[in-house]
């Protein structure tokens, strides 16, 4: 290959033409030769099988009457066929019955191994000999076996003949191709040689203010034109190179900054995970110490701390999952009718309790509704809207130690809703306002106090608001609090278009006559569900895998509801739900799983799962969901009666 690179272009053109011609001829002759040899081989095989079968058919009578001499005479007819070297007839037990061989050197075995296994003709080419084995069958009765050997050396002779012809023709064509190539290469190589001469001159003198005259309209003419354009571009390259170096330096600085942020994020993640885990494990150890003198009030306080730390961990995991889905463009917005007043009121009521749990009862939390007496219903994603406002209130609680937090909304024009969350916290300066919505950024002005967090909440808010069709911004001054504003489109929906969900205020559930099948492979998870359902008096049936859940469902006809884990051995919850749904179209199946991605939840619904609860399972939510389906089933039974 290096030799080919170093030779002149005219020799390269000649060489390419010769190589192409030679390869084409070789491939053509090879294809024709292989085709002819295969045809000859097929004809030889067909004739040999036909003659073998004919001899076998004529031998039926001899085999029937045990006439060895008659069989020998029939086999001797193979002598008239020059290619047949030998033949042998074996009776149905595999014993040699009659034989023929052209020369004495040919060995014919006296016994045929396992004659019963030969049901159809078979053949093989081996060492220049075609061997055919054919069962002698007449009227569905097998009388014996005939074996013949045919000289197939004609195939080898044919291959040699084709090789000699190909070598001769190839040699002649190479000579002719060389003569033609030497003449036809000049119109191609000469202009290229002239261009090479000019480039050497430019390289030596350093003068780019020259041009080469275009003499044709083919690819070489285009090459000349492009070469002239290249010379002009070189004159402007210095300025472009300086600009590129500047951009490269900026990109390098951004990449280094991003790397530092990610490193800081990973270190912060370790801290944010270990801190609540330390509280969970530490207080759990204190509660389980045998010699502990902890009072009842202290135990309740420890349990509250463990619960809060667990919620912090779940929130952290949710943030990491959300930011990953946002970066992968996999986070989907699901528009539904959303009652703005009800949504904000629910958030307000939940944060009245949350601020107590965070030890910030002194902060005045207030809500402002633009139209409190009207139904402000818009088409948006209620879950994501709640997540955005909750993140902003969480952020305000984190950076506000005293004073107030106020949130609400206003109607702007007729097609926009403006939401806001205001606080009297530490605030921020102008420089940090530009960074606050970036990933992995944490605003910490007070060096004497550490504010926990992963630096993802506001970045998630910005991405979610963009997906909802709005924008977010902040107004803040250092030491004077912050005000976060965001907008979403106001797609008005009439009151009668809003779907009302049935809710129940019952906190006591009695399911004495109900039977619930729980499919869960983890003992701890089952014990937890068992404890949650203990007060309901429901009968529980446990299955440790999907396969067992299907079996138990078939066995117990009185099952009213199924709680199905997804990841289980032998058969997972998806497949088990699919099989159960084939048996019963109406049995409620409630999935409870750590698979929290939308694609997994959607897959469950497609397979017939009625509802989906992600782990960790909230006891109140579990009881509420179960009650909804158990009540619905009971109403259906009453109607049927």
N, C-alpha and C positions, 0 to 999 in steps of 0.2 A: 504493500500500500504506500509506503514511503517513496519507493522508486517511482510509482505512478504520479505522486505529488510533485516530484522534482523534474520530470521531463517536460518538454515544451508543449504549448497548447496544441500545436498542429499534430504532434505525435499523440497527444491525448485523444484528439478527435479521431485520428486513424485507428487508434487502439480501441476506442469505444465502438466504432463501426464494426471492426473485426470481431470484437467480443460479442456484440449483439447478434451479428450474423451467425457466428459459431454456436452460440447458445440456442438460437432459434432453430438451426438445422439439427443440432443434437436432440433438442426436445421433440422436434417434429418426427425425426427418424425413430426416436425411442417410443413415442406414442404409437406410430404406425406399426413398429416391430412388435411391441407388446400386444397390440390388438390382433395382429396376424398370428402370433404365437398362441394367444389365448383361444383364437378361433380354431387353430390346428389342434390345440389341446382338447377343446370341447368335442371336435369331430372324432379325434382318436378315442376319447372316453365314451362317446355315444355309440360308436361302432363296436367297441370292445364289450360294452354292457349288453348291446343287442345280441351279439354273437354268443356271449356267455349265457344269456337267458334262453336263447334258442336251443343251445346244447342241453341246458338244464331241462327245458320242456320235453325234448326228445328222450330224456333219460328217465322220465316218470315210469314208463312201462318196465324198464329194466329194474328199477328200484322196487317196483311193486312185486315183480316175480323173482326178485333176487338173481337177476341175470347179469353177472359180472362181465361176461364176454360181450354181451350186447352193449353194455355201458362203455367198455374199452373201445369197441368199434366206433361208437358215436364220438368219443373223445378224440379218436385218431383223425377225425375230419378236421380238427384244428390244424393239422399239418398243412392243409391247403391255404391257411391264412398265415402269411409269412411273419407277421408281427407277434403271433402267439407263441410263447416259449414253453408253457406247460399248462396242464389242466388237471383238476382232481375233483372226484365226486365222493362225498361222505354221506353215509346213511344218517337217519335221524338221530342216532346215538353218537354221532361224531366219529365213527370208524371209517377208515379209508375203504371205499367200495370199488373205485376204478381210477386210473390215472393215465396221464400222457405227458411226456417230456421230450423236448426237441433234442437235448443232449443229456448224456449220462451224468454230467456234473451237477445237474439241477436236483436239489433235494426236495422231496415231497413228504411232509409230516404224515405219519400213519394215523394220527389222531387229531381231531379238531376239538379244541377246548371250549367247553360251555356252548354247545350248539343251540340250546334253547333261547339264548339271548339274541340270536341273529333273526330279526323279524323282517328287515328290509335290506335292500342292496346297499353295500358300502364299498368304498374304493380308497386307495392311497397311492401316491406317487413317491417312490423311494429308490434312490441309487439307480436312476434310469429305468426303472421297472414299474409298470402300472399293475397293481394287484386288485382284482375284483372278487368280492365275496357276495354270493347271491343265494337266498333260500329257494329251494325247489318246491313250489306250492302249486297244487292243482285242486280246484274245487274246495278251497279253504283248508286243505290238509297239507301239512308240511312233510314231504317225503325225504328230504335230505338237503345237502348244501353243495354247491359247485363253486370251486375256486379256480381262477385263471390268472396267469401272469403274462403281460404283454410288454414287448420291448418298446420303451418310449424315448430311445436315444435320438429319434428323428427331431425331437424338440431341441436338443442340444445342438444338433447340426444346423437347424434353422437359425438359432441364436448366433452361431459363429458366422453364418452367411450374412446376416444383417449387419454384424459388427464390421466385417470386411467392406461391405458396400458403403456403410456410413463413413468409414475412414477415408475411402477413396473420394467420395463426393465432397466430404468436408475439406479435404486438402485442396481440391480444385476450387471450391467456393471461397476459401480463405485467400488464395492467390488472386482471384478475380476481385474480391472485396478490397484487398490492399491496393490494387491498381486504381480502382475507382475512387477510393477514399483519399488517396494522395492528390487527386485532381480536384475533388469537390471541397476539400477543407479550406482552400485559400480564401474564398469570400468571407469565411467566418473568422479565421485566425488573423488575417492581415489587419483589419480594423482594431482588433484587440491589442495586437502588437504595437500599433501606432499609439493607442491610448496608454499603454505601459511605458512607452518611450517618453510621452509628455509628463506622466506622473513622476518619473525619475528626474526629469528636468526641474519640475516644481520643487521636489524634495531637495534637490541640490542647491537651487538658487533662492528658494523661499519666497518666490513671487507668485501670489495667487491671482493676480490681475491678468489672467490669460484665458483663452477659450479655445475649444477644439471644434472644428467645422463639422456640422452634421451632414452626412452624405447619403443617408438612406432613411426609410421610414419603418424599418423593421426593429427588432429588439435592440440591436446594436445602435441604431439611430436614437432610440429612446435612452440607451445607456449614455450616449454622448450628451444628450440634453440634460439628463439627470446629473452628470458629472459637472457640467457648467453651473447648474443650480447649486450643487454642493460647494463649489468654490465660492459662490456668493454667500452662502450660509456660514462658511468658515469665518468670513470677515466679521460677522455679527455674533460669533459664538462667545467671545470673551465676556460681553455684557450678560448674556444668558447664563454663562457659567457662574458669574458672581452672584446672580440672583438665586441660582440653584444651591450654591454653597450656603447662602443665607437661610434659605428654606430648610436645608438639611440640618443646619445647626439648631433651628427652632424645633424641628421634629425630634432631634436627639434630646433636647432639653425636656420636651413634653414626655418622651418615652421614659427618660430617667425619673421624671416626676411621677409618672404613672406607676413605675416600678416601686418607687418609695412608698406611694400610697397603698399599693397592694401589700407590700411587706408590713406596713403599719396596720393595715386591715387584718392581716393574718394574726399579727401579734395581739391586736385588740380582740379578735374573735376568741383567741385562747383565754384572754382575761374575762370576756363576757360570758363564755361557757362555763369556765371554772368557778366563777364567783357564785352563780346560783347553785351549781352542783355542790360547792363547798357547804352552802347553807342547807341544801337538801340532805346530803350525807351526814353532815355534822349534827343537825338537830334530830335526824332519824336515829343516829347512834345514842344521843342523849335520851331519847324516848325509850330505847330498848335496853338501856343499862339496868341490870338487875338490882343494883344497890342504889338506884337513883332516888333522891328525895325531892323530886320535882313536884310542885303543887299542881292542882287541877287547872288553875288559872294560867300557870306557866306552860302547861301542856297545850292548852288551847292556843296560846300565843305562838308556840313552836309550830303547831300544825298550820296556823295561818301563814307563818313565814315560809314553811315548806311549800304550801299551796301557791303563794305569790311567786316564789322562785321557779316553780314548775311552769307557771304561766309565762314568766319572763323567758324561759327557755323555748317554749312553744312559739312565742312571738318572734324570737330571734330566728328560729328555723323557718317560720313563715316568711320573714323578710328575705332570708337568703334564697328560698325557693322562688319568691316573686321576682327578685332582681335577676335571677338566672333565667326565668321564663321571659322577662322583658328583654334581656340581652339576646336571647335566642329567637325573639319575635314569636313566641308561642303563647303569650298571655292573651286571652280572648275576652272581649267585652260582650256581655249578654244583656242587651237592652230589654227592660221590662217596665211596666207602669210603676212609678215610684212616688209615693206621697211624701213630699218634702217635709211638711210639718210633723208628720208622724215619725219619719226617720230621725229628724233632729231631736225630737222629744225623747225617743228611745235612747239615743246617744246620751242626752243630758241625764236621764235617770240612771243609766249604767255608770256614768262618770261621777255621780254623787257618791256612789259606793266605792268606786275605784280610788278617788282622792283620799277617802278615809283609810283604805288599805295602804296607800302610799304615805300615810302620816301627814297629809297636808289638808286637814280639816279647816285650817284657818284661811285658806284661799277661797275667795268668793267666786263661785262658778255660776255664770248666768247665761241665759239664752234669749235671743231676739228673733222673733218670727215676723217677717214682713207682712204677711196676711194670715194671722192666727185663726181667724174665723172662716176662712175659705179653704177649699180643697185645692192646694197647689200640687197638681199631679203632672209629672213630666216623664217622657220615655228616656230612660237612662239605665245604667247598671247599678241597682241599689246596693249590692254587696261592695262594689268598688268605691261608690260614693261614701258609704259608711267607713270603709277602710281609710280613705283620704282624710276625712274629718277627724277620725279617731287618732290617726298618726299626728295630725297637727295639734290636737289637744294633748296627746302624750308628750309631744315636744314642748308645749307650753308648760305642762306640769313639771317637766324635768328642770327647766331653767327659771322657774318662778317659785320662790320660797315664801313670799308674802304678797298680798295685794289681791289682784283679780285675774280671772280668765273669762272672757266674753266671746261667744260665738253665735253665728246666725247667718241670715241671708237677706238679700235685697233683690228686687226685680229690676233689671236694667233694660230699658226699651221694652220690646214685647217678645224678644226671642233669646234673651240671655238672663241667667241667674248668677248673681254675684254672692259667693260665700266668703266668710271671713272668720279668723280666729285671732283674737287680740289678747295680749297678756302684759303684765307689769314686771316682767322678769329682767334678766341682765342685759338684753338687747345685744346689738353688734354694730361694728363700724361699717363704713361703705365698702371697704376692701373685702370683708368677709361676706357681705351680702351677695357678692358675685360668685362666691364659692359654695354657698350653703346648700345648693341643689345638686352639687356634684357627688358622685359616688365616693364612699369611703372618707368623706370629709366630716370632721367633728369641730364644732365651734366651741372653744373653751376659753373664755376671757378671764375667769377667776382661777388663778394659779394655785389658790389655797384649797380649792375644792375640785374633785374629780367627778365629771358628769359621765355616767355610763351610757353606752349605746354603741351600735355597730357603724353608725354613719350612713345608714341606708334608707331611713324612713322618708326623708324629704326627697331623695332621688327617686324613690318609688312613687311618691305623690306626684312629682313632676311628670313621670312617664304615664301614670294612670290618667292624669288630667288631660294630657295630650291625646291619649287614646279615646277619651270621652269627648274630645273636640273643643277643649278649652285651653286656658293658660293660667299660670300661677306666678305671683310675684310677692315681694316682701318689702315692708316699710319698717325701718328700725333705726334706733339711735342707741349708742352705747350707754348703758345704765338707765334707759328709759323704756324698756320693753320692746316688743315686736308685734307687728300686725301682718298676718299672712292673708292674702286674698287669692281667690281663684274663681274662674268662671266655667260654666258648662252651658250648652245650648238648652233653651227652654222649649221643648217640644210638647205643647199642651195636649192633655188628654182629658176628655170629659169624665165626670164622676162615674157615670154608668159603665165606662170602659175599664174601670179599675177592678181588678180581681180581688175579692175579699176572702181572706183565708179564715177558716174556722179556728178559733182558739179556745182553749179551756183554761180555767183558773184552778182546776182541781190539782191539789198537791198530794192527795191521798189516792192511791190506786189499789183496787182490790180485784184481783183476777183469779179467784179461788178455783173457778171451773175452766181456766185456760191452761193450755199446754204449749210450752215454748221449746222448740228445738234449738240448741246452741251449738254451732259448729266452730270450734276453737281448739287449735293444737297446743297453745301455750297455757299451762296450768294456772299461772298467775293471772292471766287475762280472764280465764273462766271463773276463778275464785272472785275476781273483782265484779264481774257481771252478776254472779250468784249473790253476792252481798247486796248489790244494788236492787236486785229483784226479790230479795228475801221477804221484805215487808208486803209485797203484793200477793203473797200466798200462791203464786202461779206454780204449776208443776213444770220442772225443768228436765230436759233430756239432753245429755251431752254427747257430742260426736267429735272425735279428735282429728278427723280428716274429711275431705269432701266425699270420698267413697262411702265412708261409714254414715255420713249425713243422708246420702241418697237411700242407703239400705234402711236406716231407721225411719225415714219418711214413708217408705213403702210399708214398713211393719206397723207403724202407729197411725191409724186413720184419723185420730182425734187431734192432731197437731193444728194449732190455731195460727202460729207465726214462727218464722225461722230467723234467727240471728246468725249471719254467715260471715266468717272471716274469709279473706281472699287468699292469702298466702298460707297454704297447708300442704303437708306431704301427700303422696299418692295421687290425690286429685285436688286441684285448687278450687277456690270458691266460685270462680267464673264458670268452670265446667260443671260443678255440682248444681249451681243455680240453673244452668241451661237444661240439665237432665230433669231436675225437679219441675221446672216450668213445663216440660213436655207431659209430665204426669198430672199436673194440676195448674190450671191457668189463673187461679184466683188466690192461692195461698200467699200472704204477704211475706216477702223476703227482704230483710233489712241487712245491708252490708255494713260491717264495721272493720276498718282496715287502716293501716298506715300508708297505703297508696293514696296520696292526696292530689295527684296530678289530674287535671281536667280530662285528659285522654283516657285515664283509667276509670274515672267516674262515668264518663260517657259510655265506655265499653260495658260497664255493669248495667246501665239502664237498657242498653240494646239487648242484653241477654235476659232481661226480664226481672232485674232487681228493682224493687219498688222505691227504696230510699237508701241513702248512703251517708254513713256517719264516719268521719275521719278520726283516727286516734291522735291524741288521747281522748277517750270518750267521756263527755260530761254527763254525770248521772241524771241531772234534770232533763237534759236534752234527750238522753236515751229513753227515759220514762215517758216523756211527752210524745216522742215519735212512735213508740210502741203503743201507747194509748190511742193515738190517732187511728192506727190500722186495726187495732183490736175492736174499737168502737165501731169502725166502718164495717168490719166483718159481722159484728153482732147485729147491726141494723139490716144488713143484707139477709141474714138468717131469719130475722123477725119478719121481713117482707115476704120471704118464701113460705113461711108458716101461714 
